[in-house]
Amino acid sequence: MTLDSKIFVGLKSTRKKQAPDSEPTGPKCQWDGCDKKGTHRAPVGRDAEGLYLLFCLEHVKEYNKGYNFATGLSDADIARYQREATTGGRPTWGTSVNQASEIPIPSTVRSGSAKALNARKNAAQRQAQKANLQVRKLKVLEAKAFETLGLSHDATAEEIKTRYKERLKMHHPDANQGNRTSEDELRASIEAHKILKLNGFC
């Protein structure tokens, strides 16, 4: 099918032909002496928000080089405007901070090491356990273990260890030239120390 076909005869184009030397229609550049189309918007000024001037590309660049929003404002006003611009002009409120009533978990602590915090916490727990053990009534095996080692019921962990070492040296067969008569006392001392150690006395 060709353009000079009988089907196309009588059809007219709806397009308007534009003169080749005429300028496109639309707003004109507002720069003095410019006849180009004003396609780019530029703000008028601080007191005329929402109003714009229309310039062509080369004149909008020229206008923006010399544009200053803060012209005529004092330094204090500029600083206040910059502060308000960071929050979008909306009021802000601080957040309340409650002091922690106990030592925070080591992963949330910013200063100090977790090792130091745990050492303090463990030391306090150990002291509380010792006080607890001294206050509570001794069991039969615990009382017998203290008797075997020849110590009072309120003996410290250091006293228990020292007495245990003394009894080992005293009753060990090597210390008695191979004499095995005190082997029973050696076994009793070892068992007494085990009982006291298992129950947290040393």
NUDOKE-123356 format. One record per residue: x, y, z of N, C-alpha, C in turn; residue number from 1. Coordinates in pm, 1 decimal, m for minus. Layout:
<<X; Y; Z>; <X; Y; Z>; <X; Y; Z>; NUM>
...
//
This chain:
<<84.3; m116.4; 0.0>; <0.0; 0.0; 0.0>; <89.9; 124.1; 0.0>; 1>
<<56.3; 221.3; m82.5>; <136.2; 343.7; m93.5>; <54.8; 461.8; m44.8>; 2>
<<123.3; 572.4; m24.5>; <54.4; 691.8; 27.1>; <m43.3; 751.8; m74.6>; 3>
<<m23.8; 726.8; m200.7>; <m116.6; 781.1; m299.6>; <m230.3; 683.1; m331.6>; 4>
<<m252.8; 591.6; m242.7>; <m358.3; 492.8; m258.8>; <m493.9; 560.3; m245.6>; 5>
<<m597.9; 494.5; m301.4>; <m732.3; 548.9; m298.5>; <m787.8; 554.8; m156.3>; 6>
<<m736.6; 470.1; m68.9>; <m786.7; 466.3; 69.7>; <m753.1; 596.9; 141.2>; 7>
<<m636.5; 651.1; 116.6>; <m590.7; 770.9; 187.6>; <m637.8; 901.0; 124.1>; 8>
<<m700.8; 893.9; 11.4>; <m747.9; 1014.8; m55.8>; <m862.3; 1072.2; 26.6>; 9>
<<m858.4; 1199.8; 54.4>; <m965.6; 1264.8; 128.9>; <m936.5; 1275.7; 277.0>; 10>
<<m835.7; 1206.6; 328.3>; <m800.0; 1220.2; 470.7>; <m707.9; 1339.6; 485.6>; 11>
<<m735.5; 1417.2; 589.6>; <m652.5; 1534.1; 613.9>; <m582.4; 1518.2; 746.9>; 12>
<<m463.6; 1571.1; 757.4>; <m385.0; 1564.7; 882.0>; <m443.9; 1661.0; 984.5>; 13>
<<m449.9; 1617.1; 1107.3>; <m501.6; 1703.3; 1214.1>; <m390.3; 1784.0; 1278.2>; 14>
<<m265.5; 1755.4; 1244.2>; <m151.8; 1828.9; 1300.6>; <m146.7; 1968.1; 1242.2>; 15>
<<m110.1; 2063.1; 1329.9>; <m92.9; 2199.4; 1282.7>; <51.2; 2215.2; 1241.5>; 16>
<<68.4; 2271.2; 1128.1>; <204.5; 2294.0; 1081.3>; <258.0; 2419.0; 1146.8>; 17>
<<386.9; 2408.7; 1193.9>; <448.9; 2520.2; 1262.3>; <545.0; 2587.1; 1166.1>; 18>
<<545.2; 2717.0; 1174.4>; <637.8; 2790.0; 1087.0>; <779.0; 2761.8; 1134.6>; 19>
<<871.9; 2733.2; 1043.7>; <1005.9; 2695.3; 1084.1>; <1082.0; 2804.6; 1157.7>; 20>
<<1055.2; 2929.3; 1135.8>; <1133.1; 3035.2; 1198.9>; <1063.7; 3094.0; 1322.3>; 21>
<<948.4; 3043.6; 1363.7>; <880.2; 3098.0; 1481.8>; <931.9; 3031.0; 1609.5>; 22>
<<929.5; 3103.4; 1719.4>; <974.8; 3054.4; 1851.2>; <864.2; 2971.1; 1915.6>; 23>
<<900.7; 2872.7; 1998.2>; <798.1; 2795.9; 2069.5>; <723.2; 2885.8; 2168.0>; 24>
<<595.3; 2853.6; 2186.0>; <514.5; 2934.8; 2276.2>; <543.9; 2897.1; 2420.9>; 25>
<<514.3; 2986.9; 2515.4>; <536.6; 2963.6; 2657.4>; <591.5; 3088.7; 2722.0>; 26>
<<616.2; 3083.9; 2854.8>; <665.5; 3204.2; 2921.9>; <805.4; 3242.3; 2872.8>; 27>
<<828.8; 3370.3; 2869.8>; <953.8; 3425.0; 2820.4>; <1050.4; 3442.6; 2937.3>; 28>
<<1180.2; 3434.4; 2911.5>; <1283.2; 3454.4; 3013.9>; <1269.1; 3595.4; 3071.3>; 29>
<<1275.4; 3608.4; 3203.5>; <1253.3; 3736.8; 3267.6>; <1382.4; 3817.7; 3284.4>; 30>
<<1491.4; 3771.6; 3227.6>; <1617.5; 3847.0; 3229.4>; <1604.3; 3962.6; 3130.2>; 31>
<<1652.9; 4079.3; 3167.9>; <1640.5; 4196.7; 3079.6>; <1710.0; 4173.0; 2946.7>; 32>
<<1638.3; 4191.5; 2837.7>; <1693.6; 4182.4; 2703.6>; <1701.7; 4041.9; 2648.4>; 33>
<<1645.1; 3939.6; 2716.5>; <1650.2; 3800.7; 2667.9>; <1514.9; 3764.4; 2609.0>; 34>
<<1515.4; 3701.4; 2490.2>; <1391.2; 3662.4; 2423.7>; <1369.0; 3510.9; 2424.0>; 35>
<<1453.8; 3436.4; 2495.3>; <1440.0; 3289.1; 2498.4>; <1325.1; 3248.1; 2589.7>; 36>
<<1292.5; 3121.1; 2581.3>; <1184.1; 3066.2; 2662.5>; <1233.2; 3049.8; 2808.0>; 37>
<<1152.2; 3088.8; 2906.5>; <1185.3; 3075.5; 3049.2>; <1142.0; 2941.0; 3103.4>; 38>
<<1231.8; 2843.9; 3102.0>; <1195.8; 2706.6; 3142.5>; <1241.1; 2671.4; 3284.0>; 39>
<<1323.4; 2754.5; 3345.9>; <1380.0; 2721.0; 3477.5>; <1333.8; 2821.1; 3583.2>; 40>
<<1290.2; 2767.3; 3696.8>; <1240.8; 2852.6; 3804.8>; <1355.5; 2890.9; 3899.0>; 41>
<<1350.3; 3012.7; 3953.1>; <1447.8; 3060.5; 4051.2>; <1370.9; 3133.2; 4160.8>; 42>
<<1405.6; 3112.5; 4289.4>; <1330.0; 3176.4; 4398.1>; <1346.5; 3328.3; 4396.0>; 43>
<<1238.7; 3398.9; 4433.9>; <1242.1; 3544.6; 4434.5>; <1324.7; 3596.0; 4551.9>; 44>
<<1301.0; 3544.2; 4672.8>; <1375.7; 3589.5; 4791.0>; <1316.0; 3535.1; 4918.5>; 45>
<<1374.2; 3576.4; 5032.6>; <1333.7; 3524.6; 5163.2>; <1190.4; 3562.9; 5199.5>; 46>
<<1150.4; 3684.1; 5170.3>; <1017.4; 3730.4; 5209.8>; <909.2; 3696.1; 5108.3>; 47>
<<946.0; 3631.9; 4997.2>; <847.9; 3598.7; 4893.6>; <852.8; 3449.1; 4865.4>; 48>
<<830.3; 3370.4; 4970.7>; <836.4; 3225.3; 4953.5>; <719.5; 3178.2; 4868.6>; 49>
<<747.5; 3085.6; 4777.9>; <644.7; 3033.3; 4687.9>; <637.5; 3108.5; 4556.3>; 50>
<<707.9; 3219.1; 4544.5>; <709.3; 3294.7; 4419.2>; <840.9; 3268.3; 4347.2>; 51>
<<834.8; 3256.2; 4215.6>; <953.6; 3222.6; 4138.1>; <967.4; 3313.6; 4017.0>; 52>
<<1091.0; 3332.3; 3974.6>; <1121.2; 3399.9; 3848.7>; <1149.9; 3292.7; 3744.5>; 53>
<<1118.5; 3316.9; 3620.5>; <1144.4; 3219.4; 3514.3>; <1257.9; 3269.4; 3425.9>; 54>
<<1362.1; 3184.2; 3410.8>; <1477.8; 3220.2; 3329.4>; <1510.1; 3107.0; 3234.0>; 55>
<<1586.4; 3141.4; 3129.9>; <1642.2; 3037.0; 3043.9>; <1761.6; 2975.5; 3118.8>; 56>
<<1817.9; 2868.7; 3065.8>; <1922.3; 2794.4; 3136.7>; <2043.9; 2880.5; 3169.1>; 57>
<<2091.6; 2959.2; 3072.6>; <2214.6; 3034.6; 3098.4>; <2190.5; 3147.7; 3198.4>; 58>
<<2070.9; 3208.4; 3199.8>; <2043.5; 3317.1; 3293.4>; <2009.2; 3266.0; 3433.7>; 59>
<<1950.0; 3147.1; 3443.8>; <1923.3; 3091.7; 3577.6>; <2054.9; 3058.1; 3647.3>; 60>
<<2155.0; 3013.5; 3571.8>; <2288.4; 2988.0; 3629.3>; <2348.5; 3118.3; 3680.2>; 61>
<<2336.1; 3222.9; 3603.3>; <2389.3; 3354.7; 3640.1>; <2319.4; 3408.4; 3765.0>; 62>
<<2186.8; 3392.0; 3770.0>; <2108.0; 3439.2; 3884.3>; <2146.8; 3363.9; 4012.4>; 63>
<<2163.3; 3231.2; 4001.4>; <2194.5; 3148.9; 4119.4>; <2332.8; 3178.1; 4176.1>; 64>
<<2426.4; 3222.8; 4093.2>; <2559.8; 3256.8; 4143.5>; <2553.9; 3371.5; 4243.9>; 65>
<<2466.0; 3466.5; 4222.1>; <2458.0; 3583.0; 4310.6>; <2346.5; 3575.5; 4412.8>; 66>
<<2269.6; 3466.1; 4414.7>; <2154.3; 3456.4; 4505.8>; <2200.8; 3423.4; 4646.7>; 67>
<<2148.8; 3495.4; 4747.3>; <2181.1; 3469.4; 4887.7>; <2052.5; 3483.7; 4968.1>; 68>
<<2007.5; 3373.8; 5026.9>; <1882.7; 3372.6; 5103.8>; <1895.3; 3456.5; 5230.1>; 69>
<<2017.7; 3462.7; 5288.0>; <2037.3; 3526.6; 5417.8>; <2076.0; 3673.8; 5407.1>; 70>
<<2059.4; 3735.0; 5293.0>; <2093.9; 3876.8; 5278.2>; <2011.0; 3961.1; 5374.1>; 71>
<<2078.1; 4047.1; 5450.7>; <2008.5; 4136.4; 5542.8>; <1982.0; 4075.5; 5679.6>; 72>
<<2017.3; 3950.0; 5704.0>; <1996.3; 3888.0; 5835.5>; <2121.2; 3904.3; 5921.5>; 73>
<<2102.2; 3918.1; 6052.8>; <2216.1; 3926.5; 6144.3>; <2271.6; 3785.3; 6167.1>; 74>
<<2392.0; 3778.7; 6225.6>; <2453.5; 3647.3; 6251.8>; <2367.8; 3562.9; 6345.9>; 75>
<<2306.9; 3627.9; 6445.1>; <2221.3; 3554.2; 6540.2>; <2099.4; 3495.9; 6469.0>; 76>
<<2040.5; 3573.5; 6376.8>; <1923.8; 3524.4; 6301.7>; <1961.8; 3407.7; 6210.5>; 77>
<<2078.9; 3417.4; 6148.2>; <2125.6; 3308.1; 6060.8>; <2147.2; 3181.4; 6141.9>; 78>
<<2211.1; 3194.6; 6259.8>; <2236.3; 3077.4; 6346.1>; <2104.3; 3015.8; 6391.4>; 79>
<<2005.5; 3099.4; 6429.0>; <1874.8; 3048.2; 6471.7>; <1806.0; 2975.3; 6356.5>; 80>
<<1812.7; 3032.6; 6236.8>; <1752.0; 2969.5; 6119.3>; <1816.4; 2833.8; 6090.9>; 81>
<<1949.2; 2825.7; 6101.6>; <2018.4; 2698.4; 6076.4>; <1979.6; 2593.4; 6180.2>; 82>
<<1967.4; 2636.0; 6308.3>; <1926.1; 2542.5; 6414.0>; <1786.0; 2488.9; 6387.2>; 83>
<<1694.5; 2579.9; 6351.8>; <1556.2; 2539.0; 6326.7>; <1544.3; 2453.3; 6201.2>; 84>
<<1629.7; 2477.6; 6103.1>; <1624.5; 2401.1; 5977.8>; <1663.4; 2255.2; 5999.0>; 85>
<<1744.7; 2226.9; 6101.6>; <1785.2; 2087.0; 6124.8>; <1667.2; 2000.4; 6168.5>; 86>
<<1568.6; 2059.6; 6235.6>; <1451.9; 1982.4; 6280.6>; <1327.8; 2014.5; 6199.5>; 87>
<<1343.5; 2092.1; 6093.9>; <1229.4; 2125.9; 6009.5>; <1137.3; 2227.4; 6074.1>; 88>
<<1187.9; 2305.2; 6171.9>; <1107.4; 2406.7; 6238.5>; <1013.0; 2350.2; 6343.4>; 89>
<<1021.9; 2221.2; 6371.8>; <934.1; 2159.5; 6472.1>; <1003.1; 2162.6; 6608.3>; 90>
<<927.6; 2177.6; 6718.1>; <990.0; 2175.7; 6851.5>; <1037.5; 2034.1; 6885.1>; 91>
<<1145.5; 2025.6; 6961.8>; <1197.7; 1894.9; 7003.5>; <1205.4; 1889.9; 7154.8>; 92>
<<1195.5; 1771.0; 7210.1>; <1203.5; 1750.9; 7353.4>; <1310.6; 1648.1; 7381.2>; 93>
<<1382.0; 1664.5; 7492.1>; <1483.2; 1567.9; 7532.7>; <1417.8; 1442.1; 7586.3>; 94>
<<1495.6; 1336.8; 7601.3>; <1443.9; 1212.1; 7658.3>; <1491.4; 1200.7; 7801.7>; 95>
<<1407.1; 1147.6; 7887.7>; <1445.5; 1131.6; 8028.0>; <1535.3; 1010.0; 8042.9>; 96>
<<1630.5; 1021.3; 8134.9>; <1725.7; 913.2; 8157.8>; <1715.1; 870.8; 8302.6>; 97>
<<1685.3; 743.7; 8325.8>; <1678.3; 689.7; 8461.2>; <1810.8; 624.9; 8495.8>; 98>
<<1857.4; 647.5; 8618.7>; <1982.5; 586.4; 8663.7>; <1958.3; 438.5; 8691.8>; 99>
<<2054.9; 354.1; 8654.3>; <2043.0; 209.9; 8676.6>; <2055.9; 181.3; 8825.3>; 100>
<<1973.0; 90.6; 8876.8>; <1977.5; 58.0; 9019.2>; <2080.1; m51.0; 9049.2>; 101>
<<2122.0; m126.3; 8949.7>; <2223.2; m230.1; 8970.9>; <2326.0; m223.8; 8859.3>; 102>
<<2432.5; m301.4; 8873.7>; <2540.6; m298.7; 8775.2>; <2486.1; m347.8; 8641.7>; 103>
<<2509.6; m270.6; 8532.0>; <2456.8; m313.2; 8402.1>; <2526.6; m437.7; 8349.8>; 104>
<<2461.7; m504.9; 8255.4>; <2520.0; m622.4; 8191.5>; <2645.3; m578.1; 8118.3>; 105>
<<2755.1; m655.1; 8125.2>; <2880.7; m611.4; 8064.1>; <2871.1; m571.5; 7918.3>; 106>
<<2780.8; m630.7; 7840.3>; <2773.4; m596.4; 7698.1>; <2720.2; m455.7; 7675.3>; 107>
<<2648.0; m397.1; 7773.0>; <2595.3; m262.2; 7757.1>; <2684.6; m157.3; 7821.1>; 108>
<<2791.3; m199.4; 7887.8>; <2880.4; m105.6; 7955.2>; <2975.9; m45.8; 7854.5>; 109>
<<2993.7; 87.3; 7858.2>; <3081.4; 154.7; 7763.8>; <3223.7; 167.6; 7817.3>; 110>
<<3241.3; 181.5; 7948.8>; <3375.6; 197.8; 8002.9>; <3405.8; 83.0; 8097.7>; 111>
<<3535.0; 51.2; 8113.7>; <3573.8; m60.5; 8198.9>; <3562.6; m190.8; 8123.0>; 112>
<<3612.6; m295.6; 8181.0>; <3607.5; m423.5; 8111.5>; <3508.6; m516.0; 8180.4>; 113>
<<3459.5; m610.4; 8106.7>; <3364.7; m708.1; 8161.5>; <3432.8; m792.0; 8268.5>; 114>
<<3563.1; m815.9; 8250.5>; <3637.9; m895.9; 8346.8>; <3637.5; m828.6; 8484.0>; 115>
<<3661.2; m696.1; 8486.0>; <3665.6; m622.1; 8612.6>; <3528.0; m621.4; 8679.3>; 116>
<<3422.0; m601.5; 8599.1>; <3286.9; m601.5; 8655.3>; <3250.9; m738.0; 8713.3>; 117>
<<3284.6; m844.1; 8639.4>; <3255.2; m979.1; 8687.2>; <3335.4; m1011.2; 8812.0>; 118>
<<3460.8; m963.5; 8820.3>; <3543.2; m989.2; 8937.9>; <3479.6; m927.2; 9061.5>; 119>
<<3431.3; m802.3; 9048.1>; <3365.6; m737.0; 9162.2>; <3237.7; m809.3; 9201.4>; 120>
<<3161.7; m848.5; 9100.1>; <3035.2; m916.9; 9125.8>; <3060.1; m1052.8; 9192.4>; 121>
<<3159.2; m1127.9; 9140.5>; <3190.8; m1259.5; 9196.9>; <3246.1; m1248.9; 9338.0>; 122>
<<3326.8; m1145.1; 9365.2>; <3381.5; m1126.7; 9499.6>; <3268.3; m1103.7; 9599.4>; 123>
<<3171.3; m1022.8; 9560.6>; <3057.6; m996.6; 9649.6>; <2976.7; m1124.6; 9672.4>; 124>
<<2959.7; m1205.7; 9566.9>; <2886.3; m1331.3; 9581.7>; <2960.0; m1428.5; 9673.5>; 125>
<<3093.4; m1434.4; 9657.8>; <3171.9; m1525.6; 9743.2>; <3162.9; m1485.7; 9889.6>; 126>
<<3170.0; m1355.1; 9917.9>; <3159.3; m1309.7; 10056.8>; <3022.2; m1344.9; 10114.3>; 127>
<<2919.4; m1328.9; 10033.4>; <2784.5; m1363.0; 10080.2>; <2773.0; m1513.5; 10106.9>; 128>
<<2834.2; m1596.6; 10021.1>; <2830.4; m1741.7; 10042.1>; <2904.5; m1781.5; 10168.9>; 129>
<<3021.3; m1718.1; 10192.5>; <3097.7; m1750.0; 10313.7>; <3018.1; m1714.9; 10438.4>; 130>
<<2955.9; m1597.9; 10436.4>; <2874.9; m1556.7; 10551.6>; <2759.4; m1653.9; 10571.0>; 131>
<<2701.0; m1699.8; 10460.5>; <2591.0; m1795.9; 10465.6>; <2636.3; m1928.2; 10525.9>; 132>
<<2753.8; m1975.6; 10482.7>; <2804.8; m2103.4; 10532.2>; <2836.7; m2096.3; 10681.2>; 133>
<<2889.4; m1982.7; 10726.7>; <2925.6; m1970.0; 10867.0>; <2802.0; m1958.7; 10954.6>; 134>
<<2695.1; m1902.4; 10902.2>; <2573.2; m1885.2; 10980.7>; <2495.8; m2016.0; 10990.5>; 135>
<<2491.8; m2091.2; 10883.3>; <2408.4; m2212.9; 10884.1>; <2467.6; m2320.6; 10974.8>; 136>
<<2382.7; m2410.3; 11017.6>; <2424.0; m2519.2; 11105.8>; <2498.6; m2624.0; 11024.0>; 137>
<<2609.9; m2674.8; 11078.6>; <2692.6; m2772.4; 11007.2>; <2623.3; m2908.1; 11001.2>; 138>
<<2645.7; m2977.5; 10890.7>; <2596.0; m3114.4; 10877.9>; <2691.1; m3206.6; 10954.3>; 139>
<<2649.8; m3328.8; 10972.0>; <2728.1; m3424.1; 11052.6>; <2864.8; m3447.9; 10989.6>; 140>
<<2869.5; m3472.8; 10856.6>; <2997.5; m3500.0; 10790.6>; <3089.6; m3377.9; 10793.9>; 141>
<<3030.2; m3257.5; 10781.1>; <3111.5; m3136.2; 10785.9>; <3173.0; m3117.0; 10924.2>; 142>
<<3093.0; m3139.6; 11028.6>; <3143.7; m3125.9; 11166.1>; <3254.4; m3227.8; 11191.9>; 143>
<<3234.9; m3350.8; 11141.2>; <3335.2; m3455.9; 11160.2>; <3464.3; m3421.8; 11083.9>; 144>
<<3450.7; m3359.5; 10966.1>; <3568.2; m3320.4; 10887.7>; <3649.6; m3215.0; 10961.4>; 145>
<<3581.6; m3119.7; 11024.6>; <3653.3; m3018.5; 11103.0>; <3726.4; m3084.9; 11220.2>; 146>
<<3660.3; m3181.1; 11284.6>; <3723.6; m3252.6; 11396.7>; <3846.2; m3330.1; 11350.3>; 147>
<<3836.2; m3398.3; 11235.7>; <3946.5; m3478.0; 11182.7>; <4068.9; m3390.7; 11158.0>; 148>
<<4046.5; m3272.5; 11103.6>; <4158.9; m3182.3; 11077.9>; <4201.7; m3105.2; 11201.9>; 149>
<<4123.3; m3114.7; 11309.2>; <4158.5; m3047.4; 11435.2>; <4135.6; m2897.5; 11428.1>; 150>
<<4028.9; m2856.6; 11364.0>; <3997.1; m2714.7; 11348.0>; <3861.7; m2682.3; 11410.0>; 151>
<<3842.3; m2553.1; 11443.9>; <3711.4; m2508.8; 11493.4>; <3618.7; m2488.9; 11374.0>; 152>
<<3490.0; m2478.3; 11403.0>; <3390.2; m2468.5; 11296.1>; <3395.5; m2334.7; 11219.7>; 153>
<<3454.9; m2233.5; 11278.7>; <3461.9; m2103.1; 11211.9>; <3598.4; m2077.8; 11147.0>; 154>
<<3670.8; m2183.3; 11112.8>; <3802.8; m2170.8; 11050.3>; <3789.0; m2114.5; 10908.9>; 155>
<<3886.1; m2032.8; 10866.7>; <3882.9; m1974.3; 10732.0>; <3936.8; m2075.1; 10630.3>; 156>
<<3920.6; m2042.0; 10504.1>; <3967.8; m2129.9; 10396.4>; <4119.1; m2145.9; 10401.8>; 157>
<<4191.8; m2038.2; 10435.3>; <4338.9; m2046.0; 10444.6>; <4381.3; m2138.7; 10558.3>; 158>
<<4314.1; m2129.0; 10671.8>; <4346.3; m2217.3; 10785.7>; <4322.6; m2363.8; 10749.9>; 159>
<<4212.9; m2391.7; 10678.3>; <4181.8; m2529.8; 10638.2>; <4290.6; m2582.9; 10545.3>; 160>
<<4332.4; m2503.2; 10444.8>; <4436.0; m2547.4; 10350.8>; <4569.3; m2570.3; 10420.9>; 161>
<<4603.4; m2478.1; 10510.0>; <4731.2; m2490.6; 10582.8>; <4731.5; m2617.3; 10668.2>; 162>
<<4623.2; m2641.2; 10742.7>; <4616.4; m2760.2; 10829.2>; <4618.4; m2888.1; 10746.5>; 163>
<<4551.1; m2887.9; 10630.0>; <4548.8; m3004.8; 10541.6>; <4689.9; m3038.4; 10493.2>; 164>
<<4765.6; m2936.3; 10451.7>; <4903.1; m2959.3; 10405.3>; <4991.3; m3012.3; 10517.9>; 165>
<<4973.4; m2957.7; 10638.6>; <5051.7; m3005.9; 10753.5>; <5024.7; m3153.8; 10779.1>; 166>
<<4897.8; m3192.1; 10777.0>; <4861.0; m3331.7; 10805.4>; <4910.4; m3425.7; 10695.2>; 167>
<<4911.6; m3378.2; 10567.7>; <4966.3; m3461.5; 10460.2>; <5114.2; m3490.0; 10483.9>; 168>
<<5188.1; m3384.7; 10518.1>; <5332.0; m3402.2; 10541.8>; <5357.5; m3490.4; 10663.0>; 169>
<<5274.6; m3477.1; 10765.3>; <5294.5; m3553.2; 10889.0>; <5264.2; m3701.8; 10870.8>; 170>
<<5158.3; m3735.7; 10797.2>; <5112.9; m3875.0; 10789.7>; <5151.7; m3946.2; 10660.7>; 171>
<<5218.8; m3881.0; 10567.4>; <5258.2; m3946.5; 10442.6>; <5367.3; m4050.2; 10470.6>; 172>
<<5360.3; m4170.0; 10407.7>; <5461.0; m4275.0; 10435.1>; <5604.7; m4231.2; 10403.3>; 173>
<<5623.4; m4146.0; 10305.7>; <5759.0; m4101.3; 10273.6>; <5818.0; m4017.7; 10386.5>; 174>
<<5731.9; m3943.9; 10458.5>; <5780.5; m3862.2; 10569.6>; <5807.7; m3947.9; 10693.2>; 175>
<<5753.4; m4068.7; 10699.9>; <5769.2; m4157.5; 10816.3>; <5860.0; m4276.7; 10786.0>; 176>
<<5956.9; m4262.0; 10695.5>; <6052.0; m4366.5; 10655.8>; <5980.9; m4495.7; 10614.9>; 177>
<<5870.8; m4479.9; 10541.4>; <5800.8; m4596.5; 10489.6>; <5706.7; m4661.7; 10588.8>; 178>
<<5693.3; m4607.6; 10710.1>; <5603.4; m4663.6; 10811.1>; <5459.2; m4636.5; 10769.1>; 179>
<<5377.0; m4742.1; 10759.7>; <5240.3; m4730.0; 10711.1>; <5138.0; m4725.4; 10824.5>; 180>
<<5180.4; m4700.6; 10943.7>; <5085.7; m4700.0; 11056.6>; <4992.9; m4580.1; 11053.7>; 181>
<<5037.4; m4470.5; 10996.7>; <4951.4; m4350.7; 10996.4>; <4878.6; m4331.4; 10862.9>; 182>
<<4871.6; m4437.3; 10780.5>; <4801.5; m4427.1; 10651.8>; <4652.0; m4400.5; 10669.9>; 183>
<<4591.3; m4455.1; 10773.0>; <4448.6; m4433.1; 10797.5>; <4420.5; m4285.7; 10827.4>; 184>
<<4509.2; m4225.0; 10904.6>; <4491.7; m4082.0; 10935.6>; <4511.2; m3996.5; 10809.2>; 185>
<<4602.2; m4040.0; 10721.9>; <4623.2; m3968.8; 10596.2>; <4496.0; m3974.5; 10510.9>; 186>
<<4437.2; m4094.3; 10499.0>; <4313.6; m4108.2; 10421.3>; <4200.6; m4025.2; 10481.8>; 187>
<<4189.3; m4025.1; 10614.0>; <4084.0; m3948.8; 10682.5>; <4101.2; m3798.5; 10656.5>; 188>
<<4227.8; m3751.9; 10656.6>; <4253.5; m3608.9; 10629.6>; <4214.4; m3573.2; 10486.7>; 189>
<<4247.8; m3663.0; 10391.3>; <4212.7; m3638.4; 10250.8>; <4061.1; m3632.9; 10233.8>; 190>
<<3990.0; m3727.3; 10294.4>; <3843.7; m3730.5; 10285.2>; <3781.8; m3606.8; 10350.1>; 191>
<<3834.9; m3565.1; 10465.9>; <3782.2; m3446.7; 10535.5>; <3799.9; m3322.6; 10447.9>; 192>
<<3916.3; m3310.2; 10383.8>; <3940.4; m3194.8; 10296.9>; <3845.4; m3196.3; 10177.2>; 193>
<<3822.5; m3314.2; 10119.9>; <3728.5; m3324.8; 10006.8>; <3588.8; m3278.7; 10046.0>; 194>
<<3542.5; m3322.9; 10164.2>; <3408.6; m3285.9; 10210.7>; <3397.7; m3134.1; 10228.8>; 195>
<<3499.8; m3075.6; 10291.7>; <3496.1; m2930.2; 10315.6>; <3504.5; m2851.6; 10184.0>; 196>
<<3582.5; m2904.1; 10089.8>; <3596.0; m2835.8; 9961.7>; <3466.1; m2844.7; 9882.1>; 197>
<<3402.7; m2960.4; 9879.7>; <3276.9; m2977.8; 9807.0>; <3165.5; m2889.6; 9863.7>; 198>
<<3169.4; m2862.8; 9993.8>; <3064.8; m2782.6; 10055.7>; <3099.9; m2633.5; 10064.8>; 199>
<<3211.2; m2595.2; 10001.4>; <3243.7; m2453.2; 9988.1>; <3316.5; m2389.9; 10104.3>; 200>
<<3375.3; m2467.7; 10190.4>; <3448.4; m2409.1; 10303.0>; <3589.5; m2366.7; 10261.7>; 201>
<<3643.8; m2426.0; 10155.3>; <3778.8; m2386.6; 10110.9>; <3790.2; m2398.7; 9959.0>; 202>
//
